[in-house]
Amino acid sequence: MSTPTSDLHADDLQVRMPRSEARADDLGQDEEWCEVELPSGTERVRFHDYDRLFSIPGLYERLFYTELKCDSPTVVRGLLEERLAAAGDRPSSLRVLDLGAGNGMVGEELRAMGASAMVGVDILPEARMAAERDRPDVYDDYVVCDLTAPGADDLPALRDARANLLTTVAALGFGDIPPRAFATAFGYVAADGWVAMTIKDDFLTTEDDSGFSRLIRRMHAEGILEVETDHRYQHRLAVSGEPLFYHAYVARKRGEIPGGWLDEIELAAV
């Protein structure tokens, strides 16, 4: 009889990455993978197969934080603390909507910082399962939904969050969170509320014409998003050992995103 992966822990498993193979240098960030030795045999797991990663307790943390030295949650927390102090705001005043919440690693940092309320949002039921399993005290509520078309049952939790901080960390730029999903979450943030997000530096160059890149640039140009901090940092290592650089932004919401913008972006993508 095979052992359910929920009864395993990554600390007890052998995990291999293709660092020693020439092909590791050719892998895009959304193509990276590792091999995990399970009782049933060797399984190749893509890093963006989050449902599979979350099904094995500790695997996400071992891969990204132990092996690949991911630093994004602590970087974002530190930058937020700096801006809050400069504005004279207390961390305890924060009511957080954590978009792409995953298994709660960012939420855990914000709770430790002192945030008073936390609602996680993710499209994957496996993400909520992992957060409830690994960090049961982080979120007051956790909504599993598609924010491009949220269901009527999802709206009360989003509305009742009364968020004044939107966070989305290491979840933007690979199609994981479409522009319309980000815009929906942004719409639930109070006027003049905070926005903290990270994105791979390649995705915010003028050469990048993806929908999300165009949306963020336009929000900034039109004054809807007022950036207070733009910090370039090493997000983590690639499987090849090379550093992956991201930008962390701390900003203020100064307006709403016109619905017509999203229609234009989606038409351009067809």
N, C-alpha and C positions, 0 to 999 in steps of 0.2 A: 504494500500500500504506500502511495506517495505521501510525503509530508506536506500539509498545506503551507503555503508560503507565509501566511500570517502567523504560523507557529515557529518560524525561523527568525533569526536576527542576522543582519549583515555582518556583525562582528564575528560570527561563527562561520562565515562563508569565505571562500577564496574568490577574489575579484581581480580580473586582469584587464588591463587596457592596452591598446596597440601602440604604446609609446616606442617600442623597439622596432616596429615595422615601418618601412618606408612610406606605406600608405597613410600612416597617421598624419603626416605633413599635408596630405591632400584632402583631408576630411574637412568639410565645412562645419561650422559650429552646430548646425542643425542636423548633421550627419554622424556625429560622434557616437561611439558605442563602447560597451565593455562586455566582457564575458563573466558570467557568474556561475560558479560550481554549485549546483543544487543537488539534493539527494537523488533527484530523477535524472540528472545529467547536466551537461553544460548548456547554458542558454545565453544567447547574445541579446543584449538589451540596449536599444537606442536611448540616448540621453533624453530625447524629447518624447519618449513613450512614458509619460508621467504616470499613467494609470498603472503600468507594470512596476515602475520604480516605487510608487507609494504602497504597493501591495506587500512589499518585504520590509518589515520594520528596520529602520536604520540605514537602508541602502542609499536613499537620497542624501542623507547627511554624510555617509562615508564617501560617496563619490565626489560630491561637490565641495564639501567642507574639509574633510580629512585629506583626501587624495589631491584635489585640485585647488584647494586653498581659497574657496569663495569667501569674499569679504563684504558683499553688498549689504546685508542687513545691518551690520555694525557701522558701515560707512554712512548709510542713510540715517540711522539713529543719531550719530554724531552731528551730522549736518543739520538735522532738525533741531536738536538741542541748542545748537549755536543760534539758529534763526529765531527760535522761540525766546531765548534769553534776550536777544537784541530787540525783539518786539515787546518784551515785558509780559509775555504769555507764559502761563504755567503748563507743563505737560499734562497735569490733571484736568485741564480744560478741554483736552482733545477727545473727540468722538470720531473714531476711525472707521472708514470704509476701505477694507484691504482687498483690492482687486487682483485676481490671480493669486489668491491667498495660499494655495497649495497646502502643505502640511503645517503651516503656521510658524515658520521660522522668523519671518518679518514681524508677525503679530506678537511673537514672544518678546522680541526686542522692544517693541512699543509698549507692551504691558510693563516690562521692567523699567522703562523710562517713566511710567506713571500715567499713561493714557487711561481715561476713566471708562471708556466704552469701546467695544471692538465688534464689528460685523465683518466676517469674511465672505468673499464671493468667489466662486470658481465654477467652471462649466463641468468639472469632473466630479462625480460622486465619490470616486476613490480618494480625491483630495480631502473632502470633508471627513471621510472615514479615517484617513491618516491623521488629520488634525485632532479629531476626537480621541483617537487611540494614543497619540504621542504627546499631545499638548491640550488636555481636556479643559484646562482652566484659562485658556487664552481668549477665546471668542465667546461673546454673549449670545451670538447667533451666527449661523453659517448657512448661506444661501447657495444652493446649487442651481444654476440657471444659465441660459444663453441670453446675455444682455443685449444681443442684437434684436431679440424679440422676447422679452421677459413675459412670463405668464402672469395672469391676474393674482395667483397665489403668492408670487414672489414680491409683488409691489409693496405690501404693507411693511415687510421687514426692511426693505431698502428705504422707504419713506420714514419709518419710525427710528431708523438709525440716527437721524438728524445730524449727519456727518459734517464735521468742519475740517476734516483731513482725509484726502484720498491718497492712498499709497498703491503703487504698482511697481514691484521690484523684480528685475530680471525676467519680466513676462512680456515685454513689448518688442516688436520688430521682426518676429519670425512667423507672423500670422496666428500666433496663439491667442492674441486679443485683437480683434478687428477694430478699426476706427469707430464704428458705430457702438460697439460695446464700451469702449473707453468713454465716448461721448455720453452714453446713458449714465454711467457711473458718475461722470463729472457733473451731470445735471442734478444729482442728489446731494451735492456738496453746497453748503451755505455760501452766500455771497461773502467775498473776502476771506473765504476759508483757505486752508493750506493744501498744496499738492506736492507730494514727494514721489519721484519716479526715477528709474534708471533705464538707460537704453544704450545699446552698443553704439560706439561712436560712428561706425560706418553708416548707420541708419539716419543720421541727422545732417549729412553733408548735402550740399546742393545737387550733387550727382545722384543722390538717392531720390527716386521719384515715386516711392511707394506711397500708398494712401496714408499710412500713419505719419510718415515723415512730412508730407504736405500739410496734414491737419495740424500738427504741432507747430510747424513754421508759421502757418497762417494765424493760429491762435496767438502766437507771440507777436506777430506783426500788427494784428488788429487790437492788441491790448487786452484780450480775453484772459491770457495767461501772462502774469507779470513774474518773470524769473528773478529771484533774489540770489540764488546760488547756482552756479554751474561748475561742477567739480569733476575733472577727469581723473580716473583712478583705475587700478587693476582689479577687474571684477573677479577673475579667477585665471587659472592656467588652462590652456587647451590640452588635449590628450598628447599632443606633440611636445608639451612642455613650454610652449610659447605663451606669453601673457596675452590675455584678452582684455582690452580696455573698453570701459563704459563711461558714460557721463551720468552723474547723479544731479538731479535738479530739485531744488526746493523753490516753490513758486506760490503765488497767491492767485486765487480765482477772482477776476475782475469783470466777468460777464458770462453770458451763456453762449453756447455754440449754436449758430443758426442751422436749422435742419437742412436747408438748401445746400450747405457745404458738404454734408455727408452724401446727399444725392449726387452732387458733382463728382465726388471722389469715387463713388461706386460705379458711376457711368464710365469714368475714365479707366477703370480697372477691367471693364468688359472687353 
